[in-house]
Amino acid sequence: MFKHRGQIPLILFAIAVPAIFLTDNDYFLKSKMAYWILLGGSILLTFFGQVIRSIAIAKSAKQTSGRNTWGHEAKALNQTGIYSTVRHPLYLGNFFIWIGIVCFVGNPWFALIVSLLFWLYYERIAFSEEVFLEREFGDEYIEWSLKTPAFIPSFKHYTKSEVRFSVKTLLRREYPGISAAIIGFLFVDFVRNWIYFGEPKWLVSHGVILFVALMISLVLRTLKHHTDVLREEDRS
């Protein structure tokens, strides 16, 4: 389950198509105000999720977490900063990022179903991760987990992190997810227009946004894999 979590966006794209087809698109396509309110609210949710992820990643020290698809990896336990308010900020951030895109479909039933499926899936991943952390860190992990909620943040025991915010780490690790979110919004809009007008309707704005997102991703990917510009010794 852990190693397949990266396929969630593809699954969402696939099930979004019938959801869009079953949604009353007249309301959102005939009323510009309704469309922009829907888009603005959805983007805010996704942006909020990205802010949560950005804080967690940009202020994480080296060897506190690993980015891989085969299993868990950690040499130290994150207990300060955002990790003193919630045990799984990355999963919480993921939820808001993808629920923002799901809400853009404009179907409340679809949003509810995806929310339930998301938490059922990530609850299993989180459980697996916590078993690993308890085995790895023992009493240190247990003490932290008892006072820190899993998914709903609490600032009761907030402890300031001494790790500085790293823009380089953020750019190096988050560009794929940000690009995927942008593509998600474009995909929903494209499919909605196709279903409503009965033919593919690719807007110039879609092309411009996609081109800019892909170019920025290409530049960051090149810097990450072929230069030392985004590397830092004290970061994962």
Order of alpha helices (4+ residues) and beta strands (2+ residues): alpha-alpha-alpha-alpha-alpha-alpha-alpha-alpha
